[in-house]
Amino acid sequence: MFNRRRLIHTGLGVTSSASLLALSGCASPSVDEYTNQTPTLDLKKYFNGVVDAWGIFTDRSGRVVKRFTVVMNCSWDGETGTLDEDFTYSDGTKQKRIWKLTHLGNNNYSGVAGDVIGVASGECRGNTFHWSYTLALPVGDSVWNVQFDDWMFLMNERIMLNKASMSKFDVRLGEVTLSFTKRIS
């Protein structure tokens, strides 16, 4: 005989399980998951001197929309760092961003830049730096405040990889992927 109550109960259980799986698939990793990863990233050591970077911006379909290079002149004075970035885009346009970072202790950092809304916050664990901020991004004739969820992974003393997700109103707009190479003098 058909047991409607059991079917509803089973259906709710399947729906709840599927919802939990979907939510866990969307959860962001924690920077603490990388605590034991090596080589250990010392942000003040890596971003000191000249760092070159090559990157792409992909839209949410995965299409490369823009390519760019960056030359970063980096220095620290005590617990305050300056990352002076010069961008050159594939269409010939140029942009400058100057980050002022502050080491807050316990591998935590804050940062400000002219086109960053408010204060960026970041944590360094193991070989990883996780950075969150809102960037005022020119789009056509307007400016969008876009949220960045930015992850950097030190591969060796010279190479670091960077992947950043961009979103607005929790809608994913695309990703920025970068490869950093620290110049050794």
Backbone torsions as a table, in degrees:
resi	resn	phi	psi	omega
1	MET	NA	144.6	-179.7
2	PHE	-68.2	124.9	179.9
3	ASN	-110.5	95.9	-175.3
4	ARG	-63.9	-41.5	-179.0
5	ARG	-60.1	-44.9	-179.9
6	ARG	-64.6	-39.8	179.0
7	LEU	-63.4	-44.6	179.4
8	ILE	-63.4	-45.9	179.9
9	HIS	-60.9	-46.0	178.9
10	THR	-64.0	-42.0	179.4
11	GLY	-62.3	-41.9	177.6
12	LEU	-64.8	-38.3	178.4
13	GLY	-63.6	-43.0	178.4
14	VAL	-65.1	-43.9	179.6
15	THR	-62.7	-44.1	178.8
16	SER	-62.6	-43.5	179.3
17	SER	-63.2	-43.0	179.4
18	ALA	-64.0	-39.7	178.6
19	SER	-64.0	-43.3	178.6
20	LEU	-63.2	-40.9	177.7
21	LEU	-63.4	-42.0	179.7
22	ALA	-64.2	-43.7	179.2
23	LEU	-65.6	-41.0	-179.5
24	SER	-68.1	-27.8	177.3
25	GLY	-70.8	-22.9	-178.4
26	CYS	-94.7	-10.7	-176.6
27	ALA	-67.1	140.2	177.7
28	SER	-78.6	148.2	175.1
29	PRO	-69.2	159.8	175.4
30	SER	-96.8	141.9	178.2
31	VAL	-61.2	-25.0	179.0
32	ASP	-64.1	-22.7	177.8
33	GLU	-62.5	-18.0	-175.2
34	TYR	-104.7	7.8	-175.5
35	THR	-52.2	-39.2	-176.0
36	ASN	-95.1	6.3	-180.0
37	GLN	-78.0	142.0	179.1
38	THR	-123.9	159.3	1.4
39	PRO	-71.7	152.1	-178.2
40	THR	-72.4	129.0	179.6
41	LEU	-85.0	120.3	169.9
42	ASP	-107.8	101.4	-174.4
43	LEU	-56.0	-40.4	-178.7
44	LYS	-67.4	-31.0	178.8
45	LYS	-79.7	-45.2	-177.4
46	TYR	-66.1	-49.3	179.8
47	PHE	-89.2	63.1	175.5
48	ASN	-142.8	115.7	-172.8
49	GLY	105.8	-155.9	-177.6
50	VAL	-100.9	132.6	177.1
51	VAL	-125.8	129.7	175.5
52	ASP	-101.0	146.7	179.2
53	ALA	-140.7	149.2	176.2
54	TRP	-128.5	133.8	-175.8
55	GLY	-148.5	168.5	174.9
56	ILE	-136.2	151.8	169.5
57	PHE	-112.8	125.8	176.1
58	THR	-112.8	140.2	176.4
59	ASP	-77.4	-179.2	-173.6
60	ARG	-68.6	-13.8	175.5
61	SER	-87.1	-7.2	-179.8
62	GLY	95.6	-0.1	179.9
63	ARG	-75.7	133.1	177.0
64	VAL	-71.6	119.3	-177.7
65	VAL	-98.2	-34.0	-176.5
66	LYS	-151.0	141.8	172.1
67	ARG	-114.2	152.7	-179.3
68	PHE	-157.8	161.9	171.4
69	THR	-123.4	156.4	178.9
70	VAL	-138.2	135.8	168.6
71	VAL	-112.7	122.2	-177.2
72	MET	-113.5	123.6	172.4
73	ASN	-101.8	114.9	-170.1
74	CYS	-119.2	141.1	176.9
75	SER	-153.4	159.1	178.6
76	TRP	-129.6	141.1	171.8
77	ASP	-125.0	95.7	-175.4
78	GLY	67.9	-119.9	-177.4
79	GLU	-96.6	7.3	-178.8
80	THR	-114.6	126.1	-179.8
81	GLY	-115.4	150.7	175.9
82	THR	-121.3	124.9	174.1
83	LEU	-114.7	102.6	-178.0
84	ASP	-95.1	103.9	-171.7
85	GLU	-105.0	129.3	174.1
86	ASP	-114.8	112.1	-178.8
87	PHE	-95.1	140.2	168.9
88	THR	-128.0	120.4	-176.5
89	TYR	-94.1	159.4	-177.3
90	SER	-61.1	-22.1	177.7
91	ASP	-88.4	5.4	177.3
92	GLY	93.4	-10.2	179.6
93	THR	-73.3	155.2	-178.9
94	LYS	-125.6	155.0	180.0
95	GLN	-150.5	148.6	175.8
96	LYS	-122.8	137.3	173.2
97	ARG	-135.6	132.0	176.6
98	ILE	-118.4	111.2	175.8
99	TRP	-86.4	138.3	168.1
100	LYS	-114.0	111.2	-178.7
101	LEU	-101.9	148.4	174.6
102	THR	-128.6	124.4	174.6
103	HIS	-79.3	119.3	-175.7
104	LEU	-94.5	0.8	-175.2
105	GLY	94.6	161.8	178.0
106	ASN	51.3	36.2	179.3
107	ASN	60.4	26.5	175.4
108	ASN	-107.1	144.6	-176.2
109	TYR	-135.7	153.5	168.3
110	SER	-125.1	161.2	-179.3
111	GLY	-155.3	151.1	175.1
112	VAL	-135.4	152.5	174.3
113	ALA	-152.8	161.4	-175.5
114	GLY	-58.0	-33.2	-178.8
115	ASP	-105.5	14.1	176.2
116	VAL	-99.5	129.4	179.7
117	ILE	-85.0	122.6	-179.4
118	GLY	73.4	-147.7	-175.7
119	VAL	-118.2	130.2	175.0
120	ALA	-76.8	150.6	176.5
121	SER	-131.8	143.1	-177.8
122	GLY	-148.7	158.6	178.0
123	GLU	-134.2	141.1	177.4
124	CYS	-113.6	127.3	176.4
125	ARG	-142.2	131.8	179.1
126	GLY	56.4	-123.4	179.5
127	ASN	-96.4	13.3	-167.2
128	THR	-122.6	141.8	171.6
129	PHE	-124.1	124.9	177.2
130	HIS	-111.8	129.3	-168.8
131	TRP	-133.6	131.1	178.3
132	SER	-127.3	134.5	-179.7
133	TYR	-163.8	167.8	176.0
134	THR	-114.5	125.5	-177.0
135	LEU	-109.8	135.3	173.3
136	ALA	-82.0	103.6	-172.3
137	LEU	-106.2	118.1	176.9
138	PRO	-65.7	127.8	177.3
139	VAL	-132.9	106.0	-176.1
140	GLY	61.8	-126.3	-179.9
141	ASP	-93.0	5.1	-178.9
142	SER	-123.9	176.7	177.8
143	VAL	-125.7	127.4	178.3
144	TRP	-103.9	137.4	171.1
145	ASN	-87.8	108.6	-171.6
146	VAL	-112.2	133.1	179.3
147	GLN	-86.3	134.8	176.8
148	PHE	-112.7	131.9	171.3
149	ASP	-114.1	100.8	-163.1
150	ASP	-112.5	125.3	-178.7
151	TRP	-123.3	127.9	177.3
152	MET	-119.0	137.5	-177.7
153	PHE	-128.8	116.1	178.4
154	LEU	-74.4	124.2	-178.9
155	MET	-95.0	-40.2	174.0
156	ASN	-157.4	-172.6	-173.7
157	GLU	-62.2	-20.0	-177.8
158	ARG	-110.2	-29.7	-170.8
159	ILE	-107.0	131.7	173.7
160	MET	-134.6	137.9	176.7
161	LEU	-105.6	145.6	-174.8
162	ASN	-135.0	132.2	176.4
163	LYS	-133.3	124.5	-178.3
164	ALA	-128.3	130.7	174.6
165	SER	-94.5	138.2	178.3
166	MET	-112.4	136.7	177.6
167	SER	-146.1	160.1	174.0
168	LYS	-140.1	128.1	-175.3
169	PHE	53.1	40.7	-180.0
170	ASP	63.0	16.8	174.8
171	VAL	-103.9	123.2	-178.5
172	ARG	-67.4	125.6	179.7
173	LEU	-97.7	-32.5	-177.3
174	GLY	164.3	-166.8	-178.6
175	GLU	-137.0	151.2	171.1
176	VAL	-113.9	129.9	178.0
177	THR	-121.8	130.7	-177.7
178	LEU	-133.8	150.8	169.7
179	SER	-122.2	120.5	178.4
180	PHE	-98.5	141.3	171.5
181	THR	-130.7	119.0	179.2
182	LYS	-81.2	128.6	176.4
183	ARG	-74.0	133.1	177.0
184	ILE	-102.1	123.7	-179.5
185	SER	-94.4	NA	NA
